[in-house]
Amino acid sequence: MLFWIGLIVGLLLSIIAILTMIYFKIKIQKFVKNVETVVERASPNLKGGIFIPKDEDQIAREEIIKKNKEAGKDTPISELS
């Protein structure tokens, strides 16, 4: 008898949990859709960015690679360090 009561209560709780998830899923999807439309409208107006300045080592490596590329040969890693 106690088993059947537990089984029925468990099924009822699972049904309630599923229905509440479905209910909130619809509300969450509406909210996400609204946010997406706001972001789509705002995206063309976005400007700016963060640019990290190049240090001297990186500039020297790029020059070595450029010289070797013009000469038509590969740049070994030992030259870059």
trRosetta pair geometry for C-beta under 8 A, 3 or more apart (Angstrom, degrees):
i j d omega theta_ij theta_ji phi_ij phi_ji
1 4 6.1 -56 -153 33 31 107
1 5 6.7 28 152 -16 64 106
2 5 5.7 -54 -149 37 35 112
2 6 6.3 36 153 -18 66 107
3 6 5.8 -60 -151 39 28 110
3 7 6.2 29 152 -21 65 107
4 7 5.5 -50 -144 35 33 114
4 8 6.3 32 156 -18 65 104
5 8 5.9 -54 -147 37 30 108
5 9 6.2 27 155 -15 64 109
6 9 5.8 -56 -143 41 29 109
6 10 6.1 33 156 -22 64 109
7 10 5.7 -56 -147 36 27 113
7 11 6.4 27 156 -17 63 106
8 11 5.8 -54 -148 36 30 110
8 12 6.4 30 154 -17 64 107
9 12 5.7 -55 -147 38 31 111
9 13 6.3 31 155 -18 65 107
10 13 5.8 -55 -146 38 29 110
10 14 6.3 27 156 -18 64 106
11 14 5.8 -55 -146 37 31 109
11 15 6.3 32 154 -19 65 106
12 15 5.7 -54 -148 36 31 111
12 16 6.3 31 154 -18 65 106
13 16 5.6 -53 -146 38 32 111
13 17 6.2 34 154 -21 65 105
14 17 5.6 -51 -146 36 33 113
14 18 6.3 33 155 -19 65 105
15 18 5.8 -54 -147 36 30 110
15 19 6.3 27 155 -17 64 108
16 19 5.9 -57 -146 39 30 109
16 20 6.3 26 158 -17 65 107
17 20 6.0 -57 -147 38 29 107
17 21 6.4 29 155 -19 64 106
18 21 5.8 -56 -150 36 31 111
18 22 6.4 30 153 -18 65 105
19 22 5.7 -53 -147 36 33 111
19 23 6.3 36 153 -22 65 105
20 23 5.5 -50 -145 35 35 115
20 24 6.3 22 160 -8 67 107
21 24 6.2 -61 -143 45 28 100
21 25 5.9 39 154 -32 64 108
22 25 5.5 -51 -144 28 28 118
22 26 7.0 30 158 -20 60 99
23 26 6.4 -59 -164 28 28 107
23 27 7.0 18 148 -8 63 108
24 27 5.4 -54 -148 41 44 111
24 28 5.9 44 153 -21 73 106
25 28 5.8 -55 -143 39 29 110
25 29 6.2 32 156 -21 64 106
26 29 5.8 -53 -147 35 28 112
26 30 6.6 30 153 -19 61 104
27 30 5.8 -54 -153 34 33 112
27 31 6.5 32 151 -18 65 106
28 31 5.6 -54 -149 37 34 113
28 32 6.2 34 154 -19 67 106
29 32 5.7 -52 -143 38 32 111
29 33 6.3 35 155 -21 64 106
30 33 5.7 -55 -149 35 29 112
30 34 6.5 30 153 -19 63 104
31 34 5.8 -55 -152 34 31 111
31 35 6.5 29 152 -17 65 106
32 35 5.7 -54 -147 38 33 111
32 36 6.3 36 153 -22 66 105
33 36 5.7 -52 -147 34 31 113
33 37 6.6 30 155 -18 63 103
34 37 5.9 -55 -151 34 32 108
34 38 6.6 30 152 -18 64 105
35 38 5.7 -55 -151 36 34 111
35 39 6.3 31 153 -17 67 107
36 39 5.7 -56 -146 39 31 109
36 40 6.2 34 155 -22 66 106
37 40 5.6 -51 -144 35 32 112
37 41 6.5 32 156 -19 64 104
38 41 5.9 -57 -152 35 30 110
38 42 6.3 17 155 -10 65 113
39 42 5.8 -63 -143 44 31 104
39 43 6.1 48 157 -47 67 101
40 43 5.9 -38 -143 7 28 119
42 45 5.9 -74 -168 45 54 107
42 46 6.9 71 142 -50 80 91
43 46 5.8 -33 -156 -5 43 116
54 58 4.7 -123 -165 85 94 126
54 59 5.4 110 133 -56 124 89
54 62 7.9 -22 -165 -5 149 139
55 58 5.3 94 55 10 71 102
55 59 7.3 -136 99 -4 36 91
56 59 5.7 -57 -148 38 34 111
56 60 6.2 35 155 -21 68 106
57 60 5.8 -55 -149 35 30 111
57 61 6.5 31 153 -19 65 104
58 61 5.7 -50 -148 34 33 112
58 62 6.5 34 153 -19 64 105
59 62 5.8 -54 -149 36 32 111
59 63 6.5 33 152 -20 64 105
60 63 5.7 -54 -151 35 32 112
60 64 6.5 33 152 -19 65 103
61 64 5.8 -55 -150 35 33 110
61 65 6.3 30 154 -16 66 107
61 80 4.9 49 -129 -148 104 95
62 65 5.7 -54 -146 39 32 111
62 66 6.2 35 153 -23 65 107
63 66 5.5 -54 -145 36 31 113
63 67 6.4 32 156 -19 65 103
64 67 5.9 -53 -149 35 30 110
64 68 6.4 23 156 -12 64 109
64 75 6.2 110 130 -138 96 133
64 79 5.7 -179 172 140 143 114
64 80 6.4 -172 79 -94 144 68
65 68 5.9 -60 -147 42 30 107
65 69 6.1 32 154 -23 66 108
65 75 5.1 -75 -108 -25 68 162
65 80 7.6 29 -55 -93 95 111
66 69 5.7 -54 -144 35 29 112
66 70 6.5 29 156 -18 63 105
67 70 5.9 -56 -152 35 30 110
67 71 6.4 22 152 -12 64 109
68 71 5.5 -58 -146 43 34 109
68 73 5.3 -85 -169 75 89 81
68 74 6.9 -7 157 135 129 12
68 75 4.4 145 61 -72 163 91
68 79 7.8 111 -53 96 143 161
69 72 7.5 44 180 -73 31 28
69 75 7.7 -37 -46 -33 74 111
75 79 5.8 -108 -172 63 85 132
75 80 6.6 77 148 -50 117 105
76 79 5.3 102 68 -3 78 100
76 80 7.8 -153 103 -4 48 88
77 80 5.6 -60 -156 34 45 112
77 81 6.7 32 156 -18 75 106
78 81 6.5 -61 -148 33 32 103
